[in-house]
Amino acid sequence: MSGNSLRILILEDDSFQRAVAVRMLRSLGCHDVFEASDGSQALAVLQQVGAVDIALCDLQMEGMDGLAFLRRVARSGQVRSIIVSSAMSADLRYAAHQLIGLLGLELLGDVGKPLYAEVLQPLLHKYQSICTREPVPGNTQPLACEDEVRQALALQQLQAWYQPKFNLQTGEVCGVEVLSRWLHPDKGVLPPALFIPELERCGLMDELLFAQFDQALSLHEQARTRGYPLNMAFNLQAAQLANSQLTYTLKGILTRHVTPGSRLTFELTETGLLQAPAASLENLVRLRMMGCRLSIDDFGAGFSSLQRLCQLPFNEIKLDGEFVRNLEHEPRCAAVIASTLALGKTLGMSVVIEGIETEAQCQRLLAMGCVEGQGYGLARPMSGQDLLHWLQQRETSPAFAAAS
């Protein structure tokens, strides 16, 4: 797709700025450029010319504003992607970005005002790359059925994978999060989104947890004998805490592997902890009595975080990765990260920052006093044997450790 094949609609109520945008887009090679002064006129233009690739959209204007326009085109499918061009404050624009995502529209970017060609051009290239990108294998895979997941459990095809956590200040690997992958004999490595929903529906999450627990503790022993005393973090659903036998089963597996509870962390998503019945609270207390750490996962993604911190025996906060993804562009996200670090320090709780993808993010977090972090920019999930090999490479090759 070439630049001159793009169809672009400009939604702007200021006639001078609208004319500037038209000239700029045409100078960038876009020939099919349409314009409208408000949402109603923009809908009429779409009715006349058909669907467009991109709407360059102001938000605040007389008549039908940009928000109402976006809601209408989200239902009609007449606009494929959105570029926001608005002089509104950063916090309002950021909220509008969230709305665009909730409406199911693709947000290409936010160019603010005034409009500059050097800011706009990369977004046009981004749209073209999205449209020409090859489909990602596995994204179109259907969800597994009950018989398939039961057989996968029985044949031990559901395997523990490990994503390292880092001390950002020293570069040391301080632990791993235990994740799940399906090693399918025909389809290769399948992500959890294809089988976890069915496991949940069938009440098989405890069976998966215990299998992962056994696999991870075996790997923990291998890593420990090689000089890598890793903390293993397991994801635990709030519904699993209602199982009165949960901690007894986990304690039995720990005893069999001769592993202290202090080497374990259990991560619980805060949105699943709106209600904490007596059985759940008892299990949380028992896990802490066993020496395990408790981490409140995706902190900030729900609405009950502070209440949960006061009521339940957590000793770690894991901040949702959304704040890091917007760290460089949204001051409020930086403020939330700084406040969470300060809150953790005051409460005597460690704070792990999720979603680190770039060196720039890592350096910014270090400057803010962050200690622990995790993300694809640091290390991706890997199998147990790959993890052992990766740890050995880091130890024997300083250049590899610095690059990973």
C-alpha positions in Angstrom: 0.0 0.0 0.0 1.5 3.3 -1.1 1.0 6.7 0.6 -1.2 7.9 -2.3 -3.6 5.0 -1.8 -4.5 6.1 1.7 -8.0 7.5 2.2 -8.0 10.1 5.0 -10.8 12.1 6.6 -9.9 15.3 8.5 -12.3 16.3 11.2 -11.5 19.8 12.3 -13.7 22.8 13.1 -11.1 25.5 12.5 -11.0 26.2 8.8 -7.4 27.4 8.7 -6.1 24.4 10.6 -8.2 22.1 8.4 -6.7 23.6 5.3 -3.2 23.2 6.7 -3.9 19.5 7.4 -5.2 19.0 3.9 -2.1 20.5 2.3 0.2 18.7 4.6 -1.3 15.3 3.8 -1.3 15.9 0.1 2.4 16.9 0.4 3.0 13.5 2.1 1.5 11.8 -1.0 -2.1 11.2 0.2 -4.4 12.1 -2.7 -7.8 11.0 -1.3 -8.2 13.5 1.5 -11.7 14.4 2.7 -12.6 17.1 5.2 -15.4 18.0 7.6 -16.0 20.7 10.2 -17.9 18.5 12.8 -19.1 15.0 13.4 -22.4 15.3 11.6 -20.7 16.6 8.4 -18.0 13.9 8.7 -20.7 11.2 8.8 -22.3 12.7 5.7 -18.9 12.7 3.9 -18.4 9.0 4.8 -21.9 8.2 3.6 -21.0 9.8 0.2 -17.4 8.6 -0.3 -17.4 5.3 1.7 -15.0 4.0 4.3 -11.6 5.6 5.0 -8.4 4.3 6.3 -7.7 7.0 8.9 -9.7 9.8 10.6 -7.5 12.7 11.7 -9.9 13.8 14.5 -10.2 16.8 16.7 -12.2 16.1 19.9 -13.8 19.4 21.0 -15.9 21.3 18.5 -19.3 22.8 18.0 -22.1 20.5 16.8 -21.4 16.8 17.0 -18.0 16.6 18.8 -15.2 14.1 18.1 -16.3 11.7 20.9 -19.8 11.3 19.5 -18.4 10.8 16.0 -16.1 8.1 17.2 -18.9 6.3 18.9 -20.9 6.3 15.7 -18.1 5.1 13.4 -17.2 2.4 15.8 -20.6 0.9 15.2 -20.5 1.4 11.4 -16.9 0.3 10.7 -16.4 3.2 8.3 -13.1 4.3 9.8 -10.2 1.8 10.3 -7.8 3.9 12.4 -7.8 7.2 14.4 -5.2 9.9 14.8 -6.1 12.3 17.6 -5.3 16.0 16.9 -6.5 18.1 19.8 -5.4 21.0 22.0 -7.1 19.6 25.1 -5.1 18.8 28.2 -3.0 15.7 28.3 -5.2 14.0 30.9 -8.3 14.4 28.8 -6.6 13.2 25.7 -5.3 10.2 27.5 -8.8 9.4 28.7 -10.0 9.7 25.1 -7.3 7.2 24.1 -8.8 4.7 26.5 -12.3 5.4 25.1 -11.0 4.7 21.5 -9.7 1.4 22.6 -12.9 0.5 24.4 -14.9 1.3 21.3 -12.8 -1.2 19.4 -11.1 1.4 17.2 -7.3 1.4 16.3 -5.5 4.4 17.8 -2.5 5.2 15.6 -1.3 8.1 17.7 -1.8 11.6 19.1 -0.2 14.5 17.2 -1.6 17.3 19.3 -1.7 20.8 17.8 -0.3 22.5 15.8 0.2 19.7 13.2 3.7 18.9 12.0 4.6 16.7 9.0 7.5 15.0 10.8 5.1 13.8 13.5 2.3 12.8 11.1 4.4 10.9 8.5 5.6 8.1 10.8 2.0 7.4 11.8 1.0 7.0 8.2 3.9 4.6 7.7 2.7 2.8 10.9 -0.7 2.3 9.4 0.7 0.9 6.2 2.9 -1.5 8.1 -0.1 -2.7 10.2 -2.1 -3.3 7.0 0.7 -5.2 5.2 1.9 -7.2 8.2 1.6 -11.0 7.9 -0.9 -12.6 10.2 0.7 -13.9 13.4 0.5 -17.7 13.6 -1.6 -18.9 16.5 -3.8 -15.8 16.7 -6.5 -17.5 14.7 -6.3 -20.8 16.6 -9.7 -21.8 18.1 -10.1 -22.3 21.8 -9.4 -25.8 23.1 -12.4 -28.0 24.1 -12.7 -29.9 27.4 -11.6 -33.2 26.1 -8.4 -31.6 24.6 -7.4 -29.8 27.8 -8.1 -32.9 30.0 -5.9 -35.0 27.7 -3.2 -32.3 27.7 -3.1 -32.4 31.5 -3.0 -36.2 31.5 -0.2 -36.3 29.0 1.8 -33.5 30.8 1.7 -31.3 27.7 0.9 -28.2 29.8 4.3 -27.1 30.8 5.6 -24.4 33.1 7.5 -21.6 31.4 9.5 -18.9 33.2 9.8 -15.2 32.8 12.7 -13.7 34.8 12.4 -10.8 37.3 15.3 -8.4 37.7 17.0 -6.2 40.2 17.2 -3.2 37.9 20.0 -1.6 40.0 22.3 -4.6 39.9 21.1 -6.5 36.8 20.7 -9.6 39.0 18.0 -12.1 38.3 16.1 -12.2 41.5 13.3 -14.6 40.5 11.0 -15.9 37.8 7.3 -15.8 37.2 5.9 -19.3 36.4 3.6 -19.2 33.4 1.9 -21.9 31.3 2.4 -23.1 27.8 0.8 -26.0 25.9 3.4 -28.0 24.0 1.1 -29.4 21.4 2.4 -32.3 19.4 1.0 -30.9 16.1 0.5 -27.2 16.6 3.7 -26.3 18.5 3.8 -24.0 21.6 0.4 -22.6 22.3 -0.3 -19.5 24.5 -2.5 -19.7 27.6 -5.3 -17.7 26.0 -6.1 -20.8 24.0 -6.6 -23.2 26.9 -6.8 -21.3 30.3 -10.5 -20.3 29.7 -11.5 -23.9 29.2 -9.5 -25.0 32.3 -11.4 -22.4 34.3 -14.7 -23.4 32.9 -14.1 -27.1 33.8 -12.7 -26.4 37.3 -9.2 -27.7 36.4 -7.1 -24.7 37.5 -6.0 -26.4 40.8 -4.9 -29.4 38.8 -2.8 -27.1 36.5 -1.4 -25.3 39.5 -0.3 -28.4 41.3 1.3 -29.8 38.0 3.2 -26.5 37.5 4.2 -26.4 41.1 5.8 -29.8 40.9 7.6 -29.0 37.6 8.8 -25.6 38.9 10.2 -27.0 42.1 12.1 -29.7 40.2 13.6 -26.9 38.2 14.2 -24.8 41.3 16.4 -27.6 42.7 18.4 -27.8 39.4 18.9 -24.1 39.4 19.9 -24.0 43.1 22.5 -26.7 42.7 24.0 -24.6 39.9 24.2 -21.6 42.1 21.0 -19.8 41.1 18.7 -19.6 44.1 15.6 -18.3 42.4 12.3 -17.2 43.9 9.4 -18.8 42.0 6.2 -16.8 41.6 3.0 -18.5 40.8 -0.3 -17.0 39.6 -3.2 -17.8 41.9 -6.8 -17.0 41.1 -9.0 -15.7 43.9 -11.5 -18.5 43.3 -8.8 -21.1 44.1 -8.4 -19.6 47.6 -11.9 -21.0 48.4 -10.3 -24.6 48.3 -9.8 -25.5 52.0 -7.2 -28.1 51.0 -5.1 -25.7 48.9 -2.4 -24.9 51.3 -2.2 -28.5 52.6 -1.6 -29.8 49.1 1.0 -27.1 48.4 2.8 -27.8 51.7 2.9 -31.5 50.8 4.6 -30.8 47.4 7.1 -28.4 49.2 8.0 -31.2 51.7 8.5 -33.7 48.9 10.9 -31.3 47.1 12.6 -30.2 50.4 12.0 -26.5 49.5 11.2 -23.8 52.0 8.1 -21.6 51.5 10.4 -18.6 51.6 11.4 -19.4 48.0 7.9 -18.9 46.7 5.6 -16.0 45.8 1.9 -16.2 45.0 0.6 -13.5 42.8 -3.1 -12.6 43.0 -4.9 -10.2 40.7 -6.6 -7.5 42.8 -9.7 -7.5 40.7 -10.5 -11.0 41.9 -10.3 -10.0 45.5 -13.3 -7.8 45.8 -14.8 -10.3 48.2 -12.5 -12.2 50.6 -14.5 -14.9 52.4 -13.2 -16.5 55.6 -11.7 -19.5 53.7 -9.8 -17.3 51.3 -8.4 -15.2 54.1 -7.4 -18.3 56.0 -5.5 -19.6 53.0 -3.7 -16.3 52.6 -2.6 -16.3 56.2 -1.5 -20.0 56.0 0.6 -19.2 52.9 2.3 -16.4 54.8 2.8 -18.7 57.8 4.5 -21.2 55.4 7.0 -18.4 54.7 5.6 -17.6 51.2 5.4 -14.1 49.8 2.1 -12.7 48.6 2.0 -10.2 45.7 -1.0 -8.1 44.6 -0.8 -8.4 40.9 -1.9 -5.8 38.2 -2.0 -3.2 41.0 -3.9 -0.2 39.8 -5.9 -2.0 37.2 -9.0 -2.3 39.5 -10.7 -0.1 42.1 -10.0 -1.9 45.4 -6.2 -1.8 45.6 -5.7 0.3 48.8 -8.5 -1.4 50.6 -7.0 -4.8 49.8 -3.6 -3.7 50.9 -5.0 -2.9 54.3 -7.2 -6.0 54.7 -5.0 -8.8 53.3 -1.5 -9.9 54.2 0.3 -8.9 51.0 4.0 -8.0 51.2 4.6 -7.2 47.5 3.0 -4.9 45.0 3.2 -5.7 41.3 2.3 -2.5 39.3 0.3 -3.0 36.1 2.3 -2.7 32.9 -0.1 -0.1 31.4 1.6 2.6 33.5 5.1 1.9 32.1 3.8 1.7 28.5 2.6 5.3 28.8 5.5 6.5 31.1 7.2 8.7 28.5 4.0 10.4 27.2 1.6 10.7 30.2 2.8 12.6 33.3 0.0 11.0 35.4 1.5 7.5 34.7 4.9 8.7 36.0 3.1 10.1 39.1 1.3 6.8 39.8 4.6 4.9 39.5 6.4 7.3 41.9 3.5 7.2 44.3 3.4 3.4 44.3 7.1 3.2 45.0 6.7 5.6 47.9 3.6 3.6 49.1 5.5 0.4 49.0 8.4 1.9 51.0 6.1 3.3 53.6 4.2 0.0 54.0 7.4 -2.1 54.0 6.4 -3.8 50.8 8.6 -4.5 47.7 7.3 -3.1 44.4 7.8 -4.9 41.1 7.2 -2.9 37.9 5.7 -4.9 35.0 5.7 -4.2 31.3 9.3 -2.9 30.8 9.9 -3.0 27.1 12.7 -0.4 26.3 16.0 0.7 27.7 14.6 4.2 28.0 11.8 3.0 30.3 14.3 1.1 32.4 16.6 4.1 32.8 13.6 6.3 33.7 12.4 3.8 36.3 15.9 3.6 37.8 16.0 7.3 38.2 12.7 7.1 40.0 14.2 4.6 42.5 12.6 1.4 41.2 14.4 -1.7 42.3 12.6 -4.7 40.8 11.2 -5.0 37.2 10.0 -7.5 34.6 9.1 -7.2 31.0 9.8 -8.4 27.4 12.5 -5.7 27.1 14.4 -7.5 29.8 13.6 -11.2 29.2 10.8 -13.2 27.6 9.2 -16.3 29.0 11.2 -19.5 28.3 11.2 -23.2 29.0 12.9 -24.6 32.0 16.0 -25.9 30.2 16.2 -22.7 28.2 16.2 -20.8 31.5 19.1 -22.8 32.9 21.1 -22.3 29.7 20.2 -18.6 29.7 21.3 -18.2 33.3 24.6 -20.0 32.6 25.2 -17.7 29.6 24.7 -14.6 31.7 27.2 -15.9 34.2 29.9 -16.9 31.8 29.5 -14.0 29.3 29.4 -10.4 30.7 28.5 -9.1 27.2 25.5 -11.5 27.0 24.3 -10.4 30.5 24.6 -6.7 29.6 22.6 -7.3 26.4 19.8 -9.4 27.9 
